[in-house]
Amino acid sequence: QVQLVESGGGLVQPGGSLSLSCAASGSTRNILVMGWFRQAPGKERELVASFPSVGRINYADSVKGRFTISRDNAKNTVTLQMSSLKPEDTAIYYCNAVVLNFRRYDCWGQGTQVTVSS
């Protein structure tokens, strides 16, 4: 099993910056991908950015050029640096890990609120 604990989030003005961090514990050697999803009120959960152990980093079109994902395999952490934030970035942000252990499955953090408002 993999456990994910998020930190960061909060209230920020439009145009501001915020950083989210996620620490993984447990069977971290089985993690294939770490990333971030978000879910705004009344909307489906959507991918924000993903950082695979092998392959290319992926960003949602809506955050390209504004958000940066980074991953520290030694510390088992993934960080989402968000800048030029917009009100439409307001959502609950969830840390995600894709794990392969006999089968492939998703693990989720508890979620952290990001609110962009003046």
Buried (B, 14 or more C-beta within 10 A) or exposed (E): EBEBBBBBBEEBEEEEEBBBBBBBEBBBEBBEBBBBBBBBEEEEBEBBBBBBEEEEEBBBEEBEEBBBBBBEEEEBBBBBBBBEBEEEBBBBBBBBBBBBEEEEEEBBBEBBEBBBEE
